[in-house]
Amino acid sequence: MSDLSPTDTPEKKPHVLLVDDDAEIIESMRYALEANGFYVTIARDGNQGLALAENTTPDLLILDMMMPKRSGFLVLEQLRRNGHDKVRVIMVTGNEGNRHKQYAELLGVDDYIRKPFPMDRLIESALKLCSKDAGSSTSSAQDTSDTQGTSGTQGSSDIHVSDSSDTE
């Protein structure tokens, strides 16, 4: 794990901060993101994720909703309170509730992905949000709970991410 700012990342790759407490999910997402040209730093709980997000200013934050110490919602609330309005956010969750999706939208989440999901879906969203023409305004969160996984991003894997412990 590194405390590099986006301008210091190797080869000027887009910097993704991945915040999740499940080691297998972290490694699957990290592998796919790095294979698609992203520089990835990892936080394994909400408190560590908040500290890294404030100190490194990532281009994209991929945030699990349910984590020990501090939930993804609490991380995002604090970041927004501290003026980190521009960071793009993908929230991933095993939660089926629409109430949580609505709250994520209120907090300015750019994409909301329900587990399990095809890894291509995460990569597609990350590439879109980190592209030069993505702009600085946050869009309404898309609900991508479908599991089609048929169209893919070149070089990405067919790994489906699921987490049975991510419920509320």
Short mmCIF file of the C-alpha atoms (twelve columns), coordinates in Angstrom:
data_MODEL
# 
_entry.id   MODEL 
# 
loop_
_atom_site.group_PDB 
_atom_site.id 
_atom_site.type_symbol 
_atom_site.label_atom_id 
_atom_site.label_alt_id 
_atom_site.label_comp_id 
_atom_site.label_asym_id 
_atom_site.label_seq_id 
_atom_site.Cartn_x 
_atom_site.Cartn_y 
_atom_site.Cartn_z 
_atom_site.pdbx_PDB_model_num 
ATOM 1   C CA . MET A 1   0.000   0.000   0.000   1 
ATOM 2   C CA . SER A 2   1.272   3.417   -0.884  1 
ATOM 3   C CA . ASP A 3   0.511   7.032   -0.025  1 
ATOM 4   C CA . LEU A 4   1.191   8.403   -3.492  1 
ATOM 5   C CA . SER A 5   -0.907  11.192  -4.948  1 
ATOM 6   C CA . PRO A 6   -2.447  10.652  -8.413  1 
ATOM 7   C CA . THR A 7   0.309   12.689  -10.066 1 
ATOM 8   C CA . ASP A 8   2.952   10.475  -8.441  1 
ATOM 9   C CA . THR A 9   1.434   7.160   -9.473  1 
ATOM 10  C CA . PRO A 10  3.515   4.926   -11.691 1 
ATOM 11  C CA . GLU A 11  3.279   5.975   -15.342 1 
ATOM 12  C CA . LYS A 12  0.552   8.496   -14.425 1 
ATOM 13  C CA . LYS A 13  -2.080  5.746   -14.251 1 
ATOM 14  C CA . PRO A 14  -5.480  6.646   -12.779 1 
ATOM 15  C CA . HIS A 15  -5.325  6.093   -9.020  1 
ATOM 16  C CA . VAL A 16  -8.044  3.891   -7.530  1 
ATOM 17  C CA . LEU A 17  -8.485  3.547   -3.780  1 
ATOM 18  C CA . LEU A 18  -10.180 0.224   -3.095  1 
ATOM 19  C CA . VAL A 19  -11.853 -0.004  0.331   1 
ATOM 20  C CA . ASP A 20  -13.231 -3.417  1.314   1 
ATOM 21  C CA . ASP A 21  -12.811 -5.800  4.236   1 
ATOM 22  C CA . ASP A 22  -12.951 -9.064  2.243   1 
ATOM 23  C CA . ALA A 23  -9.447  -10.165 1.186   1 
ATOM 24  C CA . GLU A 24  -10.652 -12.327 -1.717  1 
ATOM 25  C CA . ILE A 25  -12.796 -9.551  -3.154  1 
ATOM 26  C CA . ILE A 26  -9.966  -7.049  -2.756  1 
ATOM 27  C CA . GLU A 27  -7.545  -9.274  -4.648  1 
ATOM 28  C CA . SER A 28  -10.038 -10.018 -7.437  1 
ATOM 29  C CA . MET A 29  -10.827 -6.344  -7.961  1 
ATOM 30  C CA . ARG A 30  -7.193  -5.261  -7.606  1 
ATOM 31  C CA . TYR A 31  -6.055  -7.804  -10.187 1 
ATOM 32  C CA . ALA A 32  -8.715  -6.752  -12.709 1 
ATOM 33  C CA . LEU A 33  -8.140  -3.020  -12.159 1 
ATOM 34  C CA . GLU A 34  -4.359  -3.284  -12.491 1 
ATOM 35  C CA . ALA A 35  -4.736  -5.422  -15.630 1 
ATOM 36  C CA . ASN A 36  -6.768  -2.560  -17.107 1 
ATOM 37  C CA . GLY A 37  -4.230  0.182   -16.427 1 
ATOM 38  C CA . PHE A 38  -5.123  1.454   -12.951 1 
ATOM 39  C CA . TYR A 39  -2.803  2.102   -10.029 1 
ATOM 40  C CA . VAL A 40  -4.521  0.608   -6.953  1 
ATOM 41  C CA . THR A 41  -4.082  1.277   -3.257  1 
ATOM 42  C CA . ILE A 42  -5.997  -0.755  -0.701  1 
ATOM 43  C CA . ALA A 43  -7.695  -0.058  2.607   1 
ATOM 44  C CA . ARG A 44  -9.161  -2.944  4.570   1 
ATOM 45  C CA . ASP A 45  -11.648 -1.054  6.720   1 
ATOM 46  C CA . GLY A 46  -13.556 2.213   6.727   1 
ATOM 47  C CA . ASN A 47  -11.207 4.135   9.015   1 
ATOM 48  C CA . GLN A 48  -8.147  3.256   6.949   1 
ATOM 49  C CA . GLY A 49  -10.087 4.072   3.767   1 
ATOM 50  C CA . LEU A 50  -11.067 7.506   5.064   1 
ATOM 51  C CA . ALA A 51  -7.487  8.335   6.061   1 
ATOM 52  C CA . LEU A 52  -6.082  7.233   2.694   1 
ATOM 53  C CA . ALA A 53  -8.786  9.042   0.729   1 
ATOM 54  C CA . GLU A 54  -8.046  12.286  2.541   1 
ATOM 55  C CA . ASN A 55  -4.262  11.941  2.209   1 
ATOM 56  C CA . THR A 56  -3.914  10.634  -1.348  1 
ATOM 57  C CA . THR A 57  -6.850  12.194  -3.246  1 
ATOM 58  C CA . PRO A 58  -7.561  9.208   -5.534  1 
ATOM 59  C CA . ASP A 59  -9.140  9.609   -8.962  1 
ATOM 60  C CA . LEU A 60  -11.689 6.939   -8.045  1 
ATOM 61  C CA . LEU A 61  -12.888 5.469   -4.754  1 
ATOM 62  C CA . ILE A 62  -14.375 1.963   -4.835  1 
ATOM 63  C CA . LEU A 63  -16.144 1.585   -1.534  1 
ATOM 64  C CA . ASP A 64  -17.850 -1.396  0.083   1 
ATOM 65  C CA . MET A 65  -20.989 -0.418  1.977   1 
ATOM 66  C CA . MET A 66  -20.685 -2.757  4.973   1 
ATOM 67  C CA . MET A 67  -17.310 -2.837  6.723   1 
ATOM 68  C CA . PRO A 68  -15.979 -2.999  10.265  1 
ATOM 69  C CA . LYS A 69  -15.023 0.154   12.166  1 
ATOM 70  C CA . ARG A 70  -16.737 2.535   9.717   1 
ATOM 71  C CA . SER A 71  -19.268 1.774   6.988   1 
ATOM 72  C CA . GLY A 72  -18.896 2.972   3.426   1 
ATOM 73  C CA . PHE A 73  -21.691 5.456   4.067   1 
ATOM 74  C CA . LEU A 74  -19.871 6.954   7.058   1 
ATOM 75  C CA . VAL A 75  -16.642 7.182   5.036   1 
ATOM 76  C CA . LEU A 76  -18.411 8.989   2.228   1 
ATOM 77  C CA . GLU A 77  -20.334 11.300  4.585   1 
ATOM 78  C CA . GLN A 78  -17.076 12.380  6.219   1 
ATOM 79  C CA . LEU A 79  -15.302 12.894  2.899   1 
ATOM 80  C CA . ARG A 80  -18.149 15.089  1.658   1 
ATOM 81  C CA . ARG A 81  -18.160 17.086  4.928   1 
ATOM 82  C CA . ASN A 82  -14.418 17.631  4.577   1 
ATOM 83  C CA . GLY A 83  -14.777 19.075  1.079   1 
ATOM 84  C CA . HIS A 84  -13.863 16.034  -1.004  1 
ATOM 85  C CA . ASP A 85  -16.793 16.559  -3.369  1 
ATOM 86  C CA . LYS A 86  -14.968 15.842  -6.604  1 
ATOM 87  C CA . VAL A 87  -13.781 12.283  -5.938  1 
ATOM 88  C CA . ARG A 88  -15.644 9.804   -8.128  1 
ATOM 89  C CA . VAL A 89  -17.208 6.923   -6.183  1 
ATOM 90  C CA . ILE A 90  -18.390 3.423   -7.005  1 
ATOM 91  C CA . MET A 91  -20.194 1.766   -4.100  1 
ATOM 92  C CA . VAL A 92  -20.341 -2.028  -4.089  1 
ATOM 93  C CA . THR A 93  -22.699 -3.948  -1.842  1 
ATOM 94  C CA . GLY A 94  -24.469 -7.219  -1.276  1 
ATOM 95  C CA . ASN A 95  -27.421 -5.283  0.115   1 
ATOM 96  C CA . GLU A 96  -30.651 -5.562  -1.874  1 
ATOM 97  C CA . GLY A 97  -32.449 -2.615  -0.264  1 
ATOM 98  C CA . ASN A 98  -33.478 0.364   -2.384  1 
ATOM 99  C CA . ARG A 99  -33.305 2.615   0.674   1 
ATOM 100 C CA . HIS A 100 -29.514 2.202   0.725   1 
ATOM 101 C CA . LYS A 101 -29.248 2.921   -2.996  1 
ATOM 102 C CA . GLN A 102 -31.246 6.120   -2.538  1 
ATOM 103 C CA . TYR A 103 -28.989 7.262   0.290   1 
ATOM 104 C CA . ALA A 104 -25.910 6.491   -1.816  1 
ATOM 105 C CA . GLU A 105 -27.352 8.679   -4.584  1 
ATOM 106 C CA . LEU A 106 -27.961 11.464  -2.064  1 
ATOM 107 C CA . LEU A 107 -24.274 11.294  -1.094  1 
ATOM 108 C CA . GLY A 108 -23.244 11.642  -4.745  1 
ATOM 109 C CA . VAL A 109 -22.187 8.088   -5.571  1 
ATOM 110 C CA . ASP A 110 -21.442 7.819   -9.298  1 
ATOM 111 C CA . ASP A 111 -22.259 4.123   -9.592  1 
ATOM 112 C CA . TYR A 112 -23.909 1.588   -7.291  1 
ATOM 113 C CA . ILE A 113 -23.074 -2.033  -8.027  1 
ATOM 114 C CA . ARG A 114 -24.793 -4.913  -6.273  1 
ATOM 115 C CA . LYS A 115 -22.871 -8.113  -5.547  1 
ATOM 116 C CA . PRO A 116 -22.517 -10.511 -7.176  1 
ATOM 117 C CA . PHE A 117 -21.441 -8.713  -10.333 1 
ATOM 118 C CA . PRO A 118 -19.316 -9.540  -13.360 1 
ATOM 119 C CA . MET A 119 -15.887 -7.960  -13.045 1 
ATOM 120 C CA . ASP A 120 -16.314 -6.474  -16.515 1 
ATOM 121 C CA . ARG A 121 -19.066 -4.286  -15.085 1 
ATOM 122 C CA . LEU A 122 -16.746 -2.769  -12.470 1 
ATOM 123 C CA . ILE A 123 -13.979 -2.211  -15.017 1 
ATOM 124 C CA . GLU A 124 -16.389 -0.572  -17.463 1 
ATOM 125 C CA . SER A 125 -17.576 1.850   -14.784 1 
ATOM 126 C CA . ALA A 126 -14.042 2.609   -13.555 1 
ATOM 127 C CA . LEU A 127 -12.821 3.324   -17.081 1 
ATOM 128 C CA . LYS A 128 -15.780 5.596   -17.748 1 
ATOM 129 C CA . LEU A 129 -15.395 7.534   -14.496 1 
ATOM 130 C CA . CYS A 130 -11.635 7.984   -14.896 1 
ATOM 131 C CA . SER A 131 -11.716 8.965   -18.554 1 
ATOM 132 C CA . LYS A 132 -10.640 12.481  -19.417 1 
ATOM 133 C CA . ASP A 133 -14.124 13.395  -20.640 1 
ATOM 134 C CA . ALA A 134 -15.899 12.147  -17.505 1 
ATOM 135 C CA . GLY A 135 -16.184 15.747  -16.277 1 
ATOM 136 C CA . SER A 136 -16.206 16.913  -12.686 1 
ATOM 137 C CA . SER A 137 -19.917 16.781  -11.952 1 
ATOM 138 C CA . THR A 138 -21.291 13.734  -10.246 1 
ATOM 139 C CA . SER A 139 -24.046 11.832  -11.957 1 
ATOM 140 C CA . SER A 140 -26.930 9.904   -10.491 1 
ATOM 141 C CA . ALA A 141 -25.892 6.463   -9.339  1 
ATOM 142 C CA . GLN A 142 -26.735 3.676   -11.724 1 
ATOM 143 C CA . ASP A 143 -28.075 0.445   -10.296 1 
ATOM 144 C CA . THR A 144 -26.166 -2.343  -11.952 1 
ATOM 145 C CA . SER A 145 -27.535 -5.366  -10.188 1 
ATOM 146 C CA . ASP A 146 -27.935 -7.309  -13.408 1 
ATOM 147 C CA . THR A 147 -25.609 -10.228 -13.944 1 
ATOM 148 C CA . GLN A 148 -25.523 -10.357 -17.730 1 
ATOM 149 C CA . GLY A 149 -21.744 -10.098 -17.969 1 
ATOM 150 C CA . THR A 150 -21.823 -10.810 -21.695 1 
ATOM 151 C CA . SER A 151 -20.135 -7.738  -23.081 1 
ATOM 152 C CA . GLY A 152 -16.684 -7.183  -21.745 1 
ATOM 153 C CA . THR A 153 -13.812 -4.807  -21.462 1 
ATOM 154 C CA . GLN A 154 -10.739 -5.940  -23.311 1 
ATOM 155 C CA . GLY A 155 -8.315  -7.625  -20.941 1 
ATOM 156 C CA . SER A 156 -10.752 -7.975  -18.052 1 
ATOM 157 C CA . SER A 157 -11.720 -11.213 -16.402 1 
ATOM 158 C CA . ASP A 158 -14.987 -13.070 -15.993 1 
ATOM 159 C CA . ILE A 159 -14.664 -13.187 -12.213 1 
ATOM 160 C CA . HIS A 160 -17.966 -12.608 -10.450 1 
ATOM 161 C CA . VAL A 161 -17.681 -10.898 -7.105  1 
ATOM 162 C CA . SER A 162 -20.025 -11.895 -4.325  1 
ATOM 163 C CA . ASP A 163 -19.983 -11.545 -0.578  1 
ATOM 164 C CA . SER A 164 -22.602 -13.337 1.463   1 
ATOM 165 C CA . SER A 165 -21.645 -11.431 4.625   1 
ATOM 166 C CA . ASP A 166 -22.449 -8.019  3.089   1 
ATOM 167 C CA . THR A 167 -26.069 -7.785  4.197   1 
ATOM 168 C CA . GLU A 168 -27.894 -5.596  6.638   1 
# 
